[in-house]
Amino acid sequence: MAETGVGANGGLSRREVIKRGALAAGVAVWSGPVIQSVTAPASAASVVVRTCCSCKKANPHRGTVNICAVDHFTCATCVNFCGSVRNVFEFRTGTSCACIPTGARRIPRCAPMPGHTCIRQRCP
């Protein structure tokens, strides 16, 4: 085989194919972190949604006394946390929801932190 990059039959030499493959792999490996670093500021600037789930009473199947919890909830996981749809007191999303003791009995319920939102959502 020739060292110039062209094989005896007019195609690429083995050496040239290996060089080009290594170059393409290097570009692919290098471009991943560059693309991620270019897109990072946009995702860092996005608003984080906080969620809150509050139950009417503790879920007896979970063996816990918690009736209010925040973050990483969807309506479905809130229903699971409470044990049933009928036991869901409220499901909220916003910029900062928290479980805050309310009323005379000081039962924790979802509420916004000062200067934030925590909007009640329809949860079947």
N, CA, C and O atoms as a GROMACS GRO file, in nm:
protein
  496
    1MET      N    1   0.084  -0.119   0.000
    1MET     CA    2   0.000   0.000   0.000
    1MET      C    3   0.087   0.124   0.000
    1MET      O    4   0.199   0.123   0.052
    2ALA      N    5   0.036   0.229  -0.058
    2ALA     CA    6   0.113   0.352  -0.068
    2ALA      C    7   0.101   0.433   0.059
    2ALA      O    8   0.000   0.421   0.130
    3GLU      N    9   0.199   0.514   0.091
    3GLU     CA   10   0.198   0.599   0.210
    3GLU      C   11   0.132   0.733   0.182
    3GLU      O   12   0.110   0.810   0.276
    4THR      N   13   0.099   0.765   0.058
    4THR     CA   14   0.043   0.895   0.023
    4THR      C   15  -0.105   0.907   0.056
    4THR      O   16  -0.162   1.016   0.048
    5GLY      N   17  -0.168   0.795   0.091
    5GLY     CA   18  -0.308   0.800   0.125
    5GLY      C   19  -0.396   0.736   0.021
    5GLY      O   20  -0.515   0.720   0.045
    6VAL      N   21  -0.343   0.699  -0.094
    6VAL     CA   22  -0.420   0.634  -0.198
    6VAL      C   23  -0.369   0.492  -0.212
    6VAL      O   24  -0.249   0.472  -0.229
    7GLY      N   25  -0.456   0.394  -0.206
    7GLY     CA   26  -0.419   0.254  -0.216
    7GLY      C   27  -0.387   0.216  -0.359
    7GLY      O   28  -0.402   0.296  -0.451
    8ALA      N   29  -0.342   0.093  -0.377
    8ALA     CA   30  -0.302   0.045  -0.508
    8ALA      C   31  -0.420   0.040  -0.604
    8ALA      O   32  -0.402   0.056  -0.725
    9ASN      N   33  -0.540   0.019  -0.554
    9ASN     CA   34  -0.657   0.011  -0.642
    9ASN      C   35  -0.731   0.144  -0.654
    9ASN      O   36  -0.843   0.147  -0.704
   10GLY      N   37  -0.672   0.253  -0.609
   10GLY     CA   38  -0.731   0.385  -0.626
   10GLY      C   39  -0.812   0.432  -0.507
   10GLY      O   40  -0.859   0.546  -0.507
   11GLY      N   41  -0.832   0.345  -0.404
   11GLY     CA   42  -0.908   0.383  -0.285
   11GLY      C   43  -0.814   0.438  -0.178
   11GLY      O   44  -0.696   0.460  -0.204
   12LEU      N   45  -0.865   0.460  -0.058
   12LEU     CA   46  -0.784   0.509   0.052
   12LEU      C   47  -0.698   0.397   0.108
   12LEU      O   48  -0.740   0.281   0.112
   13SER      N   49  -0.579   0.433   0.152
   13SER     CA   50  -0.493   0.334   0.215
   13SER      C   51  -0.546   0.305   0.356
   13SER      O   52  -0.622   0.383   0.412
   14ARG      N   53  -0.503   0.192   0.411
   14ARG     CA   54  -0.543   0.155   0.546
   14ARG      C   55  -0.502   0.263   0.645
   14ARG      O   56  -0.579   0.297   0.735
   15ARG      N   57  -0.384   0.315   0.629
   15ARG     CA   58  -0.332   0.419   0.719
   15ARG      C   59  -0.419   0.544   0.714
   15ARG      O   60  -0.446   0.605   0.818
   16GLU      N   61  -0.461   0.583   0.596
   16GLU     CA   62  -0.544   0.703   0.578
   16GLU      C   63  -0.683   0.683   0.641
   16GLU      O   64  -0.738   0.776   0.700
   17VAL      N   65  -0.739   0.563   0.629
   17VAL     CA   66  -0.870   0.533   0.687
   17VAL      C   67  -0.862   0.543   0.839
   17VAL      O   68  -0.950   0.599   0.904
   18ILE      N   69  -0.754   0.487   0.897
   18ILE     CA   70  -0.736   0.493   1.042
   18ILE      C   71  -0.720   0.637   1.089
   18ILE      O   72  -0.779   0.676   1.190
   19LYS      N   73  -0.642   0.717   1.018
   19LYS     CA   74  -0.622   0.859   1.054
   19LYS      C   75  -0.755   0.935   1.051
   19LYS      O   76  -0.787   1.010   1.143
   20ARG      N   77  -0.830   0.915   0.945
   20ARG     CA   78  -0.958   0.988   0.932
   20ARG      C   79  -1.058   0.944   1.039
   20ARG      O   80  -1.132   1.026   1.093
   21GLY      N   81  -1.060   0.815   1.069
   21GLY     CA   82  -1.148   0.764   1.174
   21GLY      C   83  -1.113   0.822   1.310
   21GLY      O   84  -1.202   0.861   1.387
   22ALA      N   85  -0.982   0.830   1.339
   22ALA     CA   86  -0.938   0.888   1.466
   22ALA      C   87  -0.974   1.036   1.472
   22ALA      O   88  -1.016   1.085   1.577
   23LEU      N   89  -0.959   1.106   1.361
   23LEU     CA   90  -0.994   1.248   1.357
   23LEU      C   91  -1.144   1.268   1.380
   23LEU      O   92  -1.183   1.356   1.457
   24ALA      N   93  -1.228   1.187   1.315
   24ALA     CA   94  -1.373   1.198   1.332
   24ALA      C   95  -1.413   1.166   1.476
   24ALA      O   96  -1.499   1.234   1.532
   25ALA      N   97  -1.353   1.064   1.536
   25ALA     CA   98  -1.383   1.030   1.675
   25ALA      C   99  -1.342   1.142   1.768
   25ALA      O  100  -1.413   1.172   1.864
   26GLY      N  101  -1.228   1.204   1.741
   26GLY     CA  102  -1.181   1.316   1.824
   26GLY      C  103  -1.276   1.434   1.818
   26GLY      O  104  -1.303   1.497   1.920
   27VAL      N  105  -1.327   1.463   1.701
   27VAL     CA  106  -1.423   1.572   1.686
   27VAL      C  107  -1.551   1.541   1.761
   27VAL      O  108  -1.607   1.629   1.826
   28ALA      N  109  -1.599   1.416   1.753
   28ALA     CA  110  -1.721   1.377   1.823
   28ALA      C  111  -1.703   1.386   1.974
   28ALA      O  112  -1.793   1.434   2.044
   29VAL      N  113  -1.589   1.341   2.025
   29VAL     CA  114  -1.562   1.346   2.168
   29VAL      C  115  -1.549   1.491   2.214
   29VAL      O  116  -1.596   1.525   2.323
   30TRP      N  117  -1.486   1.576   2.136
   30TRP     CA  118  -1.464   1.715   2.172
   30TRP      C  119  -1.593   1.797   2.164
   30TRP      O  120  -1.616   1.886   2.245
   31SER      N  121  -1.677   1.767   2.063
   31SER     CA  122  -1.796   1.850   2.042
   31SER      C  123  -1.901   1.832   2.151
   31SER      O  124  -1.975   1.926   2.178
   32GLY      N  125  -1.910   1.715   2.213
   32GLY     CA  126  -2.009   1.692   2.319
   32GLY      C  127  -1.998   1.791   2.432
   32GLY      O  128  -2.096   1.859   2.463
   33PRO      N  129  -1.879   1.804   2.497
   33PRO     CA  130  -1.866   1.902   2.606
   33PRO      C  131  -1.886   2.046   2.560
   33PRO      O  132  -1.938   2.128   2.636
   34VAL      N  133  -1.845   2.077   2.438
   34VAL     CA  134  -1.863   2.214   2.388
   34VAL      C  135  -2.011   2.245   2.373
   34VAL      O  136  -2.056   2.353   2.412
   35ILE      N  137  -2.087   2.152   2.316
   35ILE     CA  138  -2.231   2.174   2.299
   35ILE      C  139  -2.298   2.188   2.434
   35ILE      O  140  -2.384   2.274   2.452
   36GLN      N  141  -2.261   2.104   2.531
   36GLN     CA  142  -2.320   2.113   2.664
   36GLN      C  143  -2.285   2.245   2.731
   36GLN      O  144  -2.370   2.305   2.797
   37SER      N  145  -2.161   2.293   2.715
   37SER     CA  146  -2.123   2.417   2.780
   37SER      C  147  -2.190   2.538   2.715
   37SER      O  148  -2.214   2.638   2.782
   38VAL      N  149  -2.220   2.529   2.587
   38VAL     CA  150  -2.289   2.638   2.519
   38VAL      C  151  -2.434   2.645   2.564
   38VAL      O  152  -2.489   2.754   2.578
   39THR      N  153  -2.497   2.528   2.588
   39THR     CA  154  -2.638   2.528   2.627
   39THR      C  155  -2.659   2.543   2.777
   39THR      O  156  -2.771   2.568   2.819
   40ALA      N  157  -2.557   2.528   2.858
   40ALA     CA  158  -2.573   2.535   3.004
   40ALA      C  159  -2.631   2.667   3.054
   40ALA      O  160  -2.719   2.664   3.139
   41PRO      N  161  -2.585   2.783   3.004
   41PRO     CA  162  -2.641   2.908   3.057
   41PRO      C  163  -2.792   2.920   3.036
   41PRO      O  164  -2.861   2.976   3.121
   42ALA      N  165  -2.843   2.870   2.925
   42ALA     CA  166  -2.987   2.880   2.901
   42ALA      C  167  -3.064   2.797   3.002
   42ALA      O  168  -3.166   2.842   3.055
   43SER      N  169  -3.017   2.678   3.029
   43SER     CA  170  -3.090   2.595   3.126
   43SER      C  171  -3.071   2.647   3.268
   43SER      O  172  -3.160   2.633   3.351
   44ALA      N  173  -2.957   2.707   3.297
   44ALA     CA  174  -2.933   2.761   3.430
   44ALA      C  175  -3.024   2.881   3.458
   44ALA      O  176  -3.058   2.908   3.573
   45ALA      N  177  -3.062   2.952   3.353
   45ALA     CA  178  -3.144   3.070   3.369
   45ALA      C  179  -3.293   3.038   3.377
   45ALA      O  180  -3.373   3.125   3.410
   46SER      N  181  -3.332   2.913   3.347
   46SER     CA  182  -3.473   2.879   3.348
   46SER      C  183  -3.527   2.875   3.491
   46SER      O  184  -3.452   2.853   3.587
   47VAL      N  185  -3.657   2.895   3.502
   47VAL     CA  186  -3.722   2.898   3.632
   47VAL      C  187  -3.742   2.754   3.681
   47VAL      O  188  -3.789   2.669   3.606
   48VAL      N  189  -3.706   2.728   3.804
   48VAL     CA  190  -3.724   2.596   3.862
   48VAL      C  191  -3.864   2.588   3.920
   48VAL      O  192  -3.906   2.675   3.996
   49VAL      N  193  -3.936   2.483   3.886
   49VAL     CA  194  -4.072   2.464   3.936
   49VAL      C  195  -4.064   2.374   4.060
   49VAL      O  196  -4.004   2.267   4.057
   50ARG      N  197  -4.125   2.420   4.165
   50ARG     CA  198  -4.133   2.343   4.290
   50ARG      C  199  -4.275   2.292   4.305
   50ARG      O  200  -4.370   2.358   4.265
   51THR      N  201  -4.288   2.174   4.361
   51THR     CA  202  -4.421   2.116   4.379
   51THR      C  203  -4.444   2.083   4.526
   51THR      O  204  -4.349   2.067   4.603
   52CYS      N  205  -4.570   2.073   4.563
   52CYS     CA  206  -4.607   2.041   4.700
   52CYS      C  207  -4.731   1.953   4.697
   52CYS      O  208  -4.823   1.975   4.619
   53CYS      N  209  -4.731   1.853   4.783
   53CYS     CA  210  -4.844   1.760   4.795
   53CYS      C  211  -4.887   1.757   4.941
   53CYS      O  212  -4.805   1.737   5.031
   54SER      N  213  -5.017   1.776   4.964
   54SER     CA  214  -5.071   1.775   5.099
   54SER      C  215  -5.189   1.678   5.104
   54SER      O  216  -5.277   1.681   5.018
   55CYS      N  217  -5.190   1.593   5.206
   55CYS     CA  218  -5.295   1.492   5.223
   55CYS      C  219  -5.392   1.534   5.334
   55CYS      O  220  -5.357   1.613   5.422
   56LYS      N  221  -5.514   1.482   5.328
   56LYS     CA  222  -5.611   1.509   5.433
   56LYS      C  223  -5.569   1.443   5.563
   56LYS      O  224  -5.586   1.500   5.672
   57LYS      N  225  -5.515   1.322   5.552
   57LYS     CA  226  -5.462   1.251   5.668
   57LYS      C  227  -5.345   1.165   5.621
   57LYS      O  228  -5.328   1.145   5.501
   58ALA      N  229  -5.265   1.116   5.714
   58ALA     CA  230  -5.148   1.036   5.678
   58ALA      C  231  -5.189   0.908   5.605
   58ALA      O  232  -5.292   0.849   5.635
   59ASN      N  233  -5.108   0.867   5.509
   59ASN     CA  234  -5.132   0.745   5.434
   59ASN      C  235  -5.101   0.624   5.524
   59ASN      O  236  -4.985   0.604   5.560
   60PRO      N  237  -5.201   0.546   5.560
   60PRO     CA  238  -5.177   0.434   5.652
   60PRO      C  239  -5.091   0.324   5.591
   60PRO      O  240  -5.030   0.246   5.665
   61HIS      N  241  -5.084   0.315   5.459
   61HIS     CA  242  -5.008   0.210   5.392
   61HIS      C  243  -4.859   0.240   5.388
   61HIS      O  244  -4.780   0.149   5.366
   62ARG      N  245  -4.820   0.363   5.407
   62ARG     CA  246  -4.678   0.399   5.400
   62ARG      C  247  -4.610   0.391   5.536
   62ARG      O  248  -4.487   0.394   5.543
   63GLY      N  249  -4.687   0.381   5.643
   63GLY     CA  250  -4.628   0.375   5.776
   63GLY      C  251  -4.558   0.504   5.815
   63GLY      O  252  -4.455   0.502   5.882
   64THR      N  253  -4.614   0.617   5.774
   64THR     CA  254  -4.556   0.747   5.802
   64THR      C  255  -4.662   0.840   5.857
   64THR      O  256  -4.781   0.818   5.838
   65VAL      N  257  -4.619   0.943   5.925
   65VAL     CA  258  -4.712   1.044   5.974
   65VAL      C  259  -4.710   1.169   5.888
   65VAL      O  260  -4.786   1.263   5.913
   66ASN      N  261  -4.624   1.171   5.785
   66ASN     CA  262  -4.616   1.288   5.698
   66ASN      C  263  -4.744   1.304   5.618
   66ASN      O  264  -4.794   1.209   5.557
   67ILE      N  265  -4.796   1.424   5.618
   67ILE     CA  266  -4.914   1.452   5.535
   67ILE      C  267  -4.885   1.562   5.434
   67ILE      O  268  -4.972   1.599   5.356
   68CYS      N  269  -4.762   1.616   5.436
   68CYS     CA  270  -4.726   1.721   5.343
   68CYS      C  271  -4.579   1.704   5.306
   68CYS      O  272  -4.494   1.680   5.393
   69ALA      N  273  -4.548   1.715   5.177
   69ALA     CA  274  -4.410   1.703   5.130
   69ALA      C  275  -4.392   1.789   5.006
   69ALA      O  276  -4.489   1.818   4.936
   70VAL      N  277  -4.269   1.830   4.980
   70VAL     CA  278  -4.239   1.917   4.866
   70VAL      C  279  -4.140   1.853   4.771
   70VAL      O  280  -4.061   1.765   4.808
   71ASP      N  281  -4.146   1.900   4.645
   71ASP     CA  282  -4.053   1.868   4.536
   71ASP      C  283  -4.069   1.730   4.475
   71ASP      O  284  -4.100   1.631   4.543
   72HIS      N  285  -4.047   1.727   4.347
   72HIS     CA  286  -4.046   1.606   4.264
   72HIS      C  287  -4.181   1.536   4.258
   72HIS      O  288  -4.186   1.416   4.234
   73PHE      N  289  -4.289   1.608   4.278
   73PHE     CA  290  -4.421   1.547   4.270
   73PHE      C  291  -4.486   1.578   4.136
   73PHE      O  292  -4.468   1.685   4.078
   74THR      N  293  -4.562   1.482   4.090
   74THR     CA  294  -4.660   1.502   3.984
   74THR      C  295  -4.794   1.472   4.052
   74THR      O  296  -4.797   1.432   4.168
   75CYS      N  297  -4.901   1.491   3.981
   75CYS     CA  298  -5.031   1.457   4.040
   75CYS      C  299  -5.034   1.309   4.077
   75CYS      O  300  -5.083   1.272   4.184
   76ALA      N  301  -4.982   1.224   3.988
   76ALA     CA  302  -4.983   1.079   4.013
   76ALA      C  303  -4.900   1.042   4.135
   76ALA      O  304  -4.942   0.958   4.215
   77THR      N  305  -4.783   1.102   4.152
   77THR     CA  306  -4.701   1.068   4.269
   77THR      C  307  -4.760   1.127   4.396
   77THR      O  308  -4.739   1.073   4.505
   78CYS      N  309  -4.833   1.237   4.384
   78CYS     CA  310  -4.902   1.294   4.500
   78CYS      C  311  -5.013   1.198   4.546
   78CYS      O  312  -5.030   1.175   4.666
   79VAL      N  313  -5.088   1.143   4.450
   79VAL     CA  314  -5.193   1.046   4.483
   79VAL      C  315  -5.130   0.924   4.551
   79VAL      O  316  -5.184   0.872   4.648
   80ASN      N  317  -5.016   0.880   4.499
   80ASN     CA  318  -4.946   0.765   4.559
   80ASN      C  319  -4.898   0.798   4.701
   80ASN      O  320  -4.910   0.716   4.791
   81PHE      N  321  -4.845   0.920   4.719
   81PHE     CA  322  -4.798   0.963   4.851
   81PHE      C  323  -4.912   0.963   4.952
   81PHE      O  324  -4.894   0.922   5.067
   82CYS      N  325  -5.029   1.010   4.910
   82CYS     CA  326  -5.145   1.018   5.000
   82CYS      C  327  -5.220   0.886   5.012
   82CYS      O  328  -5.297   0.868   5.107
   83GLY      N  329  -5.201   0.796   4.920
   83GLY     CA  330  -5.267   0.665   4.927
   83GLY      C  331  -5.389   0.652   4.839
   83GLY      O  332  -5.423   0.540   4.800
   84SER      N  333  -5.455   0.761   4.806
   84SER     CA  334  -5.571   0.758   4.718
   84SER      C  335  -5.604   0.900   4.673
   84SER      O  336  -5.560   0.998   4.733
   85VAL      N  337  -5.682   0.908   4.566
   85VAL     CA  338  -5.725   1.039   4.515
   85VAL      C  339  -5.808   1.112   4.621
   85VAL      O  340  -5.794   1.233   4.638
   86ARG      N  341  -5.893   1.038   4.691
   86ARG     CA  342  -5.981   1.100   4.791
   86ARG      C  343  -5.904   1.158   4.910
   86ARG      O  344  -5.955   1.245   4.980
   87ASN      N  345  -5.782   1.110   4.932
   87ASN     CA  346  -5.704   1.159   5.046
   87ASN      C  347  -5.615   1.279   5.010
   87ASN      O  348  -5.552   1.337   5.098
   88VAL      N  349  -5.609   1.316   4.881
   88VAL     CA  350  -5.529   1.433   4.841
   88VAL      C  351  -5.603   1.559   4.882
   88VAL      O  352  -5.715   1.583   4.838
   89PHE      N  353  -5.541   1.639   4.966
   89PHE     CA  354  -5.600   1.767   5.005
   89PHE      C  355  -5.571   1.872   4.899
   89PHE      O  356  -5.660   1.944   4.855
   90GLU      N  357  -5.442   1.878   4.856
   90GLU     CA  358  -5.406   1.971   4.750
   90GLU      C  359  -5.273   1.931   4.687
   90GLU      O  360  -5.187   1.869   4.750
   91PHE      N  361  -5.260   1.971   4.560
   91PHE     CA  362  -5.136   1.955   4.485
   91PHE      C  363  -5.107   2.090   4.425
   91PHE      O  364  -5.192   2.146   4.355
   92ARG      N  365  -4.987   2.145   4.450
   92ARG     CA  366  -4.953   2.280   4.403
   92ARG      C  367  -4.818   2.282   4.333
   92ARG      O  368  -4.730   2.201   4.363
   93THR      N  369  -4.803   2.376   4.239
   93THR     CA  370  -4.676   2.400   4.173
   93THR      C  371  -4.648   2.550   4.175
   93THR      O  372  -4.741   2.631   4.176
   94GLY      N  373  -4.522   2.586   4.176
   94GLY     CA  374  -4.484   2.727   4.175
   94GLY      C  375  -4.334   2.744   4.186
   94GLY      O  376  -4.258   2.648   4.174
   95THR      N  377  -4.292   2.868   4.209
   95THR     CA  378  -4.149   2.896   4.218
   95THR      C  379  -4.091   2.859   4.353
   95THR      O  380  -3.970   2.839   4.365
   96SER      N  381  -4.174   2.849   4.455
   96SER     CA  382  -4.127   2.802   4.586
   96SER      C  383  -4.244   2.768   4.676
   96SER      O  384  -4.301   2.854   4.744
   97CYS      N  385  -4.280   2.640   4.675
   97CYS     CA  386  -4.386   2.590   4.763
   97CYS      C  387  -4.323   2.528   4.887
   97CYS      O  388  -4.214   2.471   4.880
   98ALA      N  389  -4.391   2.538   4.998
   98ALA     CA  390  -4.341   2.481   5.123
   98ALA      C  391  -4.457   2.427   5.205
   98ALA      O  392  -4.572   2.468   5.186
   99CYS      N  393  -4.428   2.334   5.294
   99CYS     CA  394  -4.527   2.283   5.389
   99CYS      C  395  -4.522   2.370   5.513
   99CYS      O  396  -4.424   2.369   5.587
  100ILE      N  397  -4.630   2.445   5.535
  100ILE     CA  398  -4.633   2.540   5.647
  100ILE      C  399  -4.750   2.506   5.738
  100ILE      O  400  -4.863   2.492   5.690
  101PRO      N  401  -4.726   2.493   5.870
  101PRO     CA  402  -4.836   2.465   5.963
  101PRO      C  403  -4.940   2.577   5.959
  101PRO      O  404  -4.905   2.695   5.969
  102THR      N  405  -5.066   2.540   5.944
  102THR     CA  406  -5.174   2.640   5.934
  102THR      C  407  -5.290   2.603   6.025
  102THR      O  408  -5.302   2.489   6.070
  103GLY      N  409  -5.373   2.700   6.050
  103GLY     CA  410  -5.495   2.679   6.128
  103GLY      C  411  -5.468   2.656   6.276
  103GLY      O  412  -5.353   2.655   6.321
  104ALA      N  413  -5.575   2.638   6.350
  104ALA     CA  414  -5.566   2.620   6.495
  104ALA      C  415  -5.493   2.491   6.532
  104ALA      O  416  -5.425   2.485   6.634
  105ARG      N  417  -5.506   2.389   6.448
  105ARG     CA  418  -5.441   2.262   6.476
  105ARG      C  419  -5.298   2.255   6.420
  105ARG      O  420  -5.228   2.156   6.440
  106ARG      N  421  -5.255   2.361   6.350
  106ARG     CA  422  -5.120   2.370   6.294
  106ARG      C  423  -5.088   2.254   6.200
  106ARG      O  424  -4.979   2.198   6.206
  107ILE      N  425  -5.182   2.219   6.115
  107ILE     CA  426  -5.164   2.111   6.018
  107ILE      C  427  -5.084   2.165   5.900
  107ILE      O  428  -5.120   2.268   5.844
  108PRO      N  429  -4.976   2.098   5.861
  108PRO     CA  430  -4.895   2.148   5.749
  108PRO      C  431  -4.970   2.140   5.617
  108PRO      O  432  -5.024   2.035   5.579
  109ARG      N  433  -4.972   2.251   5.548
  109ARG     CA  434  -5.035   2.262   5.417
  109ARG      C  435  -4.941   2.335   5.322
  109ARG      O  436  -4.850   2.406   5.365
  110CYS      N  437  -4.963   2.316   5.192
  110CYS     CA  438  -4.880   2.381   5.090
  110CYS      C  439  -4.908   2.531   5.086
  110CYS      O  440  -5.024   2.574   5.087
  111ALA      N  441  -4.802   2.608   5.081
  111ALA     CA  442  -4.815   2.753   5.074
  111ALA      C  443  -4.690   2.811   5.009
  111ALA      O  444  -4.583   2.750   5.014
  112PRO      N  445  -4.703   2.929   4.948
  112PRO     CA  446  -4.585   2.991   4.886
  112PRO      C  447  -4.493   3.054   4.990
  112PRO      O  448  -4.538   3.104   5.093
  113MET      N  449  -4.365   3.051   4.961
  113MET     CA  450  -4.269   3.125   5.043
  113MET      C  451  -4.285   3.272   5.005
  113MET      O  452  -4.331   3.302   4.895
  114PRO      N  453  -4.248   3.366   5.092
  114PRO     CA  454  -4.264   3.508   5.062
  114PRO      C  455  -4.198   3.547   4.928
  114PRO      O  456  -4.082   3.515   4.902
  115GLY      N  457  -4.276   3.615   4.847
  115GLY     CA  458  -4.225   3.662   4.717
  115GLY      C  459  -4.230   3.557   4.607
  115GLY      O  460  -4.177   3.581   4.498
  116HIS      N  461  -4.290   3.442   4.632
  116HIS     CA  462  -4.296   3.334   4.533
  116HIS      C  463  -4.439   3.293   4.507
  116HIS      O  464  -4.532   3.345   4.569
  117THR      N  465  -4.456   3.200   4.414
  117THR     CA  466  -4.589   3.149   4.381
  117THR      C  467  -4.600   3.002   4.420
  117THR      O  468  -4.500   2.930   4.426
  118CYS      N  469  -4.722   2.960   4.447
  118CYS     CA  470  -4.752   2.819   4.477
  118CYS      C  471  -4.900   2.801   4.444
  118CYS      O  472  -4.986   2.820   4.530
  119ILE      N  473  -4.928   2.764   4.321
  119ILE     CA  474  -5.065   2.765   4.268
  119ILE      C  475  -5.127   2.627   4.275
  119ILE      O  476  -5.067   2.528   4.232
  120ARG      N  477  -5.246   2.621   4.327
  120ARG     CA  478  -5.320   2.494   4.338
  120ARG      C  479  -5.351   2.442   4.199
  120ARG      O  480  -5.398   2.516   4.113
  121GLN      N  481  -5.322   2.312   4.178
  121GLN     CA  482  -5.345   2.248   4.049
  121GLN      C  483  -5.458   2.147   4.061
  121GLN      O  484  -5.482   2.090   4.168
  122ARG      N  485  -5.525   2.126   3.952
  122ARG     CA  486  -5.630   2.023   3.949
  122ARG      C  487  -5.560   1.887   3.950
  122ARG      O  488  -5.475   1.860   3.865
  123CYS      N  489  -5.596   1.805   4.042
  123CYS     CA  490  -5.540   1.670   4.053
  123CYS      C  491  -5.659   1.577   4.072
  123CYS      O  492  -5.728   1.585   4.173
  124PRO      N  493  -5.684   1.489   3.974
  124PRO     CA  494  -5.809   1.414   3.968
  124PRO      C  495  -5.860   1.381   4.103
  124PRO      O  496  -5.964   1.318   4.116
   0.00000   0.00000   0.00000
